[in-house]
Amino acid sequence: MTEDLWESHARWWQREFTDGVDPEYNEQILPLVAGLTTGFEKILDIGCGEGQVARALPGNLSHVFGIDRSRAQVAEAVDRSAGEHYAQASASALPFADETFDAAVACLVFEHIIEMSTAISEVARVLKPDGRFVFLLNHPLLQTPGSGWVEEHTSETSIQYWRIGQYLVEQETIEEVELGIRIPFVHRPLSVYLNSLTDRGLFLERMLEPAPPEGFLERNHAYRSARHIPRLLVLVCKKQ
């Protein structure tokens, strides 16, 4: 069911979020990932989609490999390739030998993976010692299902605040992100991610919570009042 949804919505994703269309990727995500993987030679992009993150990685793209469960996404990635390599595969069963990569990237992927612990074990397995894992998530605290900007008005006052959903409740949902487009999400508290990483020898070196970029705010005027609420969480981990 989950794979069917991603397969059927591949073209929507490519149209709405890639090839220079989406300001969050252009102004924030792609520069962040490129900067955090500079100096690493052989890099794996997990859940690569049509390859826009892989194509933005620094260095020799012939040393970049991307995997995705969606056949349609991998086919498009191959068509758009600038020299990097792609394969259809699951994050929970990476088709690579132990200690193959200097760095790995997962960009807004693990909140859609049910077998999260197995996938993190696979990341640790294919990374070389001292390898880097750049792990980007929709912020688990501030983008919890049910969260959002609230404005309450009475005859005397106007109150604005960011509502937090049931943060501690792990839950799988299918969200309609726009009319007719339904995407699976899995919400987990941040502690679940951090403990899973640490248990597998991937230790946090740095955490980033960037504010939404200006291009996103220009396209989403309703979010401008909540511009102090980060949408993105970036965990930079090192394999010990």
C-alpha positions as CSV (number, residue, x, y, z in Angstrom):
1,M,0.0,0.0,0.0
2,T,2.7,2.5,1.0
3,E,4.8,1.7,-2.1
4,D,1.8,1.9,-4.3
5,L,1.1,5.5,-3.1
6,W,4.7,6.6,-3.7
7,E,4.6,5.0,-7.1
8,S,1.3,6.6,-8.2
9,H,2.4,10.0,-6.9
10,A,5.9,10.1,-8.4
11,R,5.0,12.5,-11.1
12,W,3.4,14.8,-8.7
13,W,6.5,14.9,-6.6
14,Q,8.7,15.5,-9.6
15,R,6.4,18.3,-10.8
16,E,6.0,20.1,-7.4
17,F,9.4,19.7,-5.6
18,T,12.2,19.2,-8.1
19,D,14.0,20.8,-11.1
20,G,14.1,24.2,-9.4
21,V,10.5,24.5,-8.5
22,D,10.5,24.3,-4.7
23,P,12.2,27.1,-2.8
24,E,12.8,25.0,0.4
25,Y,15.0,22.6,-1.7
26,N,16.7,25.3,-3.7
27,E,17.4,27.9,-1.0
28,Q,17.8,25.6,2.0
29,I,18.0,21.8,1.7
30,L,20.3,21.5,-1.3
31,P,22.9,24.0,-0.1
32,L,22.8,22.5,3.4
33,V,23.4,18.9,2.2
34,A,26.2,20.0,-0.2
35,G,28.0,21.8,2.6
36,L,27.6,19.0,5.1
37,T,29.0,16.4,2.6
38,T,31.9,18.4,1.3
39,G,35.2,16.5,1.7
40,F,33.5,13.0,1.5
41,E,34.2,11.0,-1.6
42,K,31.8,8.1,-2.0
43,I,28.3,9.1,-0.9
44,L,24.9,7.3,-0.7
45,D,21.6,9.1,-1.1
46,I,18.9,7.0,0.6
47,G,15.4,7.6,-0.7
48,C,16.8,9.6,-3.6
49,G,13.6,10.2,-5.5
50,E,14.4,11.6,-8.9
51,G,17.9,12.5,-7.8
52,Q,17.9,16.2,-7.2
53,V,19.8,15.8,-3.9
54,A,22.3,13.4,-5.4
55,R,23.0,15.8,-8.3
56,A,23.7,18.6,-5.8
57,L,26.3,16.7,-3.9
58,P,29.9,18.0,-4.1
59,G,32.8,16.2,-5.7
60,N,32.9,13.6,-8.4
61,L,29.3,12.5,-9.1
62,S,30.5,9.1,-10.4
63,H,31.1,8.3,-6.7
64,V,27.5,9.1,-5.8
65,F,24.9,6.4,-5.6
66,G,21.1,6.8,-5.0
67,I,18.5,4.2,-4.1
68,D,14.7,4.5,-3.9
69,R,11.8,2.1,-3.6
70,S,9.9,3.7,-6.5
71,R,10.5,2.4,-10.0
72,A,9.2,5.6,-11.5
73,Q,11.5,7.8,-9.4
74,V,14.6,5.7,-10.2
75,A,13.8,5.8,-13.9
76,E,13.5,9.6,-13.8
77,A,16.7,9.8,-11.8
78,V,18.5,7.8,-14.4
79,D,17.2,10.1,-17.2
80,R,18.3,13.2,-15.3
81,S,21.6,11.8,-14.2
82,A,24.7,13.9,-14.4
83,G,27.0,10.9,-13.8
84,E,25.7,9.5,-10.6
85,H,24.3,6.0,-10.3
86,Y,20.8,4.7,-9.2
87,A,19.1,1.5,-8.2
88,Q,15.7,0.5,-7.1
89,A,16.1,-0.8,-3.5
90,S,14.8,-0.6,0.0
91,A,16.4,1.5,2.8
92,S,16.0,-1.6,5.0
93,A,18.0,-3.8,2.7
94,L,20.7,-1.7,1.1
95,P,22.4,-3.6,-1.8
96,F,26.0,-2.7,-0.8
97,A,28.8,-4.4,1.0
98,D,29.8,-3.4,4.6
99,E,31.8,-0.1,4.9
100,T,31.3,1.0,1.3
101,F,30.5,4.7,1.8
102,D,32.3,7.7,3.3
103,A,29.0,9.5,3.8
104,A,25.2,8.9,3.5
105,V,22.3,11.3,3.2
106,A,18.6,10.7,3.9
107,C,16.5,13.8,3.0
108,L,12.9,13.8,4.3
109,V,12.8,10.0,3.9
110,F,12.7,8.3,7.3
111,E,9.4,9.8,8.4
112,H,7.9,7.6,5.6
113,I,9.8,4.4,6.5
114,I,8.0,1.9,8.8
115,E,11.1,-0.3,9.4
116,M,13.1,2.7,10.7
117,S,15.4,0.7,13.1
118,T,16.3,-1.7,10.4
119,A,17.0,1.1,7.9
120,I,19.3,2.9,10.5
121,S,21.1,-0.4,11.0
122,E,21.7,-0.6,7.3
123,V,23.1,3.0,7.2
124,A,25.5,2.1,10.0
125,R,26.5,-1.1,8.2
126,V,27.4,0.5,4.8
127,L,29.3,3.5,6.3
128,K,33.0,3.3,6.8
129,P,34.4,4.1,10.3
130,D,34.3,7.9,10.9
131,G,31.7,8.1,8.1
132,R,29.1,10.8,8.2
133,F,25.3,10.4,8.1
134,V,23.4,13.6,7.2
135,F,19.8,13.0,8.4
136,L,17.1,15.5,7.4
137,L,13.6,15.2,8.9
138,N,10.4,17.2,9.0
139,H,10.9,18.5,12.5
140,P,9.4,15.7,14.7
141,L,8.4,18.1,17.5
142,L,7.1,21.1,15.7
143,Q,5.7,19.3,12.6
144,T,3.8,16.6,14.6
145,P,0.5,15.6,13.1
146,G,-2.1,18.1,14.4
147,S,0.5,20.9,14.8
148,G,-0.1,24.2,13.1
149,W,-0.5,28.0,13.5
150,V,-3.6,29.0,15.4
151,E,-5.2,32.4,15.7
152,E,-7.9,32.8,18.4
153,H,-10.0,35.9,18.4
154,T,-12.4,37.2,21.1
155,S,-14.2,40.5,21.4
156,E,-11.2,41.8,23.4
157,T,-8.1,39.9,22.4
158,S,-6.3,38.1,19.6
159,I,-4.0,35.2,20.5
160,Q,-1.6,33.6,18.1
161,Y,0.4,30.4,18.9
162,W,1.9,27.2,17.4
163,R,-0.2,24.2,18.4
164,I,1.8,21.0,19.1
165,G,0.1,17.7,18.3
166,Q,0.4,14.5,20.3
167,Y,4.2,14.5,20.2
168,L,4.9,11.4,22.3
169,V,2.4,9.2,20.4
170,E,4.1,7.2,17.6
171,Q,1.6,7.0,14.8
172,E,1.3,6.0,11.2
173,T,-1.0,8.3,9.1
174,I,-2.0,8.8,5.5
175,E,-2.2,12.5,4.9
176,E,-3.9,14.2,2.0
177,V,-1.3,16.9,1.3
178,E,-3.4,18.3,-1.6
179,L,-6.5,17.3,-3.4
180,G,-6.2,13.7,-4.5
181,I,-2.6,13.3,-3.2
182,R,-2.3,11.0,-0.2
183,I,1.1,10.4,1.3
184,P,2.1,8.0,4.2
185,F,3.8,9.5,7.2
186,V,5.2,7.9,10.4
187,H,5.5,10.2,13.4
188,R,8.1,9.4,16.1
189,P,9.5,11.5,18.9
190,L,13.0,12.8,18.4
191,S,14.3,10.6,21.2
192,V,13.3,7.5,19.2
193,Y,15.5,8.6,16.3
194,L,18.5,9.7,18.4
195,N,18.4,6.5,20.5
196,S,18.2,4.3,17.4
197,L,21.2,6.2,15.9
198,T,23.3,5.9,19.1
199,D,22.5,2.2,19.6
200,R,24.0,1.6,16.2
201,G,27.1,3.6,16.7
202,L,26.0,6.7,14.9
203,F,26.7,9.6,17.3
204,L,25.3,13.1,17.0
205,E,27.9,15.7,16.1
206,R,25.7,18.6,15.2
207,M,22.0,19.5,15.1
208,L,20.5,22.3,12.9
209,E,17.0,23.8,13.1
210,P,17.0,26.4,10.3
211,A,14.2,28.9,9.9
212,P,12.0,28.5,6.8
213,P,13.7,30.2,3.8
214,E,12.4,33.5,2.4
215,G,11.3,31.8,-0.9
216,F,9.0,29.5,1.1
217,L,7.5,32.3,3.1
218,E,6.8,34.3,-0.1
219,R,4.8,31.3,-1.5
220,N,3.1,30.6,1.8
221,H,2.0,33.9,3.3
222,A,0.0,32.2,6.1
223,Y,3.2,30.7,7.5
224,R,5.0,34.1,7.7
225,S,3.6,34.7,11.2
226,A,5.1,31.4,12.2
227,R,8.5,32.0,10.5
228,H,10.2,31.4,13.9
229,I,9.0,27.8,13.9
230,P,11.4,25.5,12.0
231,R,10.0,23.0,9.5
232,L,13.3,21.2,9.1
233,L,15.6,19.2,11.5
234,V,19.1,18.2,10.4
235,L,21.1,15.7,12.4
236,V,24.8,15.2,11.5
237,C,26.1,11.9,12.8
238,K,29.5,10.2,12.8
239,K,30.0,6.4,12.8
240,Q,32.2,5.3,15.7
